[in-house]
Amino acid sequence: MPQEFLASSVASRLGARIVDGDLQSGDVLRLEDIEQESGASRSVCREAVKILESLNLVRSRRHVGVTVLPPHQWDVLSPKVVHWHMSGNKREQEMGWTNELRIALEPAAARLAAERADGADLKLLQDAVSGMTEAIRNGDSKAFAHHDHAFHRGLLAATRNPLYVAHVAMLLTWLVEQHEDRELTDEDRANLVQHRDILDAITMSDPDTAEKSTRALLLGLGRVIPQEAV
């Protein structure tokens, strides 16, 4: 088995324990303990520690060991950390944190997309909505989730702002974890209509409606009627 895979596996087990609180801030691990517990070689364990260091979960020092760092230092936007949160006892917290982030981030992203999206952006969003529509028609929850993720990825990309785009990997990991093995619901069908509304507003370069419709989608408030249609 390749060393990279083994190191990633060891890092995942340790990372999950740190995120769950089984290993707490200030705890010190010795490399030989990690080696004995995991059954992996010393070189594999060193690589695993490097992975955790890159995420700011631990700090390794010669003659000290591997020290677990406090949560405020973790790279919480890393897809790995999101996955460990969503897979463990912090799932509900991660759900709340990410919902709050999306409510702050995505409506503003939709406003920028309505101002900046080009033809390629619009095609990506159109293809995503078409894919969601077909998935609803076929009762295919996996395809629906795939195209829903593509829509939200495209929304952030259309901002042309690298700081928005930097959140894509983290949000997609969260969405995948949330939608895993989930059946389609009436709420999904209603959300499809709201996704179409957001797409229409972006296509029509209507930032106000794009922003309001996205916020309504995320908050579950129902559809937004553009002012000019009233």
C-alpha positions in Angstrom: 0.0 0.0 0.0 1.5 3.4 -1.0 3.0 5.4 1.9 1.0 8.5 1.1 -2.3 6.5 1.5 -1.1 5.0 4.8 0.0 8.4 6.1 -3.3 9.9 5.2 -5.1 7.1 6.9 -3.1 7.6 10.1 -3.6 11.3 10.0 -7.4 10.9 9.5 -7.7 8.7 12.6 -5.7 11.2 14.7 -7.4 14.2 13.2 -10.8 12.8 13.9 -9.8 12.2 17.6 -8.5 15.7 17.9 -11.6 17.3 16.4 -13.9 15.1 18.5 -12.0 16.2 21.7 -10.7 12.7 22.5 -7.2 14.4 22.2 -7.4 17.8 23.7 -5.3 21.0 23.5 -2.0 20.6 25.2 -2.0 16.8 25.0 1.4 15.6 23.9 1.9 12.4 21.8 5.2 10.7 21.2 6.0 9.4 17.7 6.6 5.9 19.0 3.1 5.9 20.6 1.6 6.9 17.3 3.6 4.1 15.6 2.6 1.5 18.1 -1.1 2.5 18.1 -1.4 2.7 14.3 0.9 -0.2 13.4 2.5 1.9 10.7 6.1 2.5 10.2 8.0 5.5 11.7 8.3 7.2 8.3 4.5 6.9 7.7 3.8 8.3 11.1 6.1 11.3 10.5 4.3 12.0 7.3 0.9 11.7 9.1 2.1 14.3 11.7 3.2 16.6 8.8 -0.3 16.4 7.4 -1.8 17.4 10.8 0.8 20.2 11.2 -0.3 21.6 7.8 -3.8 21.9 9.2 -2.5 23.5 12.4 -4.0 20.7 14.5 -0.6 19.8 16.1 2.9 21.1 16.5 5.9 18.8 16.5 9.0 19.6 18.4 12.2 17.6 18.8 12.6 16.4 22.4 9.0 17.5 23.2 6.7 15.4 21.0 3.6 16.2 19.0 1.4 18.7 20.9 -2.3 19.2 20.1 -3.1 22.8 19.4 -6.2 24.7 20.5 -9.2 24.8 18.2 -8.8 28.5 17.4 -5.6 27.7 15.6 -7.0 24.9 13.4 -7.5 25.4 9.6 -11.3 25.1 9.9 -11.8 25.8 6.2 -9.9 22.7 5.3 -12.1 20.0 3.7 -10.4 17.5 6.0 -11.3 19.4 9.2 -14.9 19.9 7.9 -15.2 16.1 7.2 -13.9 15.2 10.7 -16.4 17.7 12.2 -19.3 16.3 10.1 -18.3 12.7 10.8 -18.0 13.0 14.5 -19.8 14.4 17.6 -19.4 18.0 16.3 -21.7 17.5 13.3 -24.5 19.7 14.6 -22.1 22.5 15.5 -20.5 22.3 12.0 -23.9 22.4 10.5 -24.8 25.6 12.4 -21.4 27.2 11.7 -21.5 26.6 8.0 -25.2 27.6 7.7 -24.2 31.0 9.3 -21.3 31.3 6.9 -23.4 30.5 3.9 -26.1 33.1 4.9 -23.4 35.7 5.1 -21.5 34.7 2.0 -23.8 33.4 -0.7 -26.3 36.2 -1.0 -23.5 38.7 -1.4 -21.9 36.3 -3.9 -25.1 36.2 -5.9 -25.2 40.0 -6.0 -21.6 40.1 -7.4 -22.4 37.3 -9.9 -25.3 39.3 -11.2 -22.9 42.2 -11.8 -19.9 40.1 -13.2 -21.0 36.8 -14.6 -20.0 36.1 -18.2 -21.4 33.7 -20.7 -19.3 30.7 -19.4 -20.6 31.4 -15.9 -24.2 31.6 -17.0 -23.8 28.3 -19.0 -22.4 26.5 -15.9 -25.3 27.8 -13.8 -27.9 26.9 -16.5 -26.4 23.4 -16.9 -26.6 22.9 -13.1 -30.3 24.0 -13.0 -31.1 21.8 -16.0 -29.3 18.9 -14.3 -31.3 19.4 -11.1 -34.5 19.5 -13.1 -33.7 16.2 -14.8 -32.7 14.6 -11.5 -36.0 15.6 -9.9 -37.9 14.2 -12.9 -36.0 10.9 -12.6 -36.1 10.8 -8.8 -32.3 10.7 -8.7 -31.1 12.2 -5.4 -27.4 11.7 -6.2 -27.6 13.5 -9.5 -29.6 16.3 -7.9 -27.0 16.7 -5.2 -24.2 16.7 -7.8 -25.9 19.5 -9.9 -26.8 21.5 -6.8 -23.2 21.5 -5.7 -22.2 22.6 -9.2 -24.6 25.5 -8.9 -23.2 26.8 -5.7 -19.6 26.3 -6.9 -20.5 28.3 -10.0 -22.2 31.0 -8.0 -19.0 31.6 -6.0 -16.8 31.4 -9.1 -18.9 34.0 -10.9 -18.0 36.6 -8.2 -14.5 36.8 -9.8 -13.3 37.3 -6.2 -10.6 34.8 -5.1 -11.6 35.1 -1.5 -15.1 33.9 -2.3 -13.7 31.1 -4.5 -11.4 30.0 -1.6 -14.5 28.8 0.3 -15.6 26.4 -2.5 -13.7 23.3 -1.4 -14.9 23.7 2.2 -18.5 24.3 1.3 -18.6 21.4 -1.2 -17.3 19.1 1.4 -20.0 20.3 3.8 -22.7 19.8 1.1 -21.5 16.4 0.2 -21.6 15.3 3.9 -25.0 16.8 4.4 -26.6 15.2 1.3 -25.0 11.8 1.6 -27.5 8.9 1.2 -30.5 11.4 1.4 -33.7 10.9 -0.6 -35.3 13.7 -2.6 -38.0 15.7 -0.7 -40.7 18.2 -1.5 -38.3 20.8 -0.1 -35.8 19.9 -2.9 -38.5 20.4 -5.5 -39.4 23.8 -4.0 -35.7 24.7 -3.8 -35.3 23.9 -7.5 -37.7 26.7 -8.3 -35.7 29.1 -6.1 -32.5 28.1 -7.9 -34.2 29.0 -11.2 -35.2 32.4 -9.7 -31.6 33.0 -8.7 -30.3 32.0 -12.2 -32.9 34.3 -13.8 -31.9 37.2 -11.7 -28.2 36.7 -12.5 -29.0 36.3 -16.2 -31.0 39.6 -16.1 -28.2 41.3 -14.2 -30.5 42.0 -11.3 -28.3 42.1 -8.2 -31.0 43.0 -5.7 -33.2 40.0 -6.7 -30.3 37.7 -6.9 -29.2 38.6 -3.4 -32.7 38.4 -1.9 -33.6 35.2 -3.6 -30.4 33.5 -2.4 -30.9 34.7 1.1 -34.5 33.4 1.0 -33.3 30.0 -0.3 -30.8 29.6 2.5 -33.2 30.8 5.2 -36.2 28.7 3.8 -38.3 31.8 3.4 -39.9 31.0 0.0 -39.7 32.8 -3.3 -38.9 36.4 -3.8 -40.9 38.4 -6.3 -38.8 41.1 -8.1 -40.0 44.6 -7.4 -40.8 45.3 -11.1 -43.1 42.3 -11.2 -45.3 43.6 -8.4 
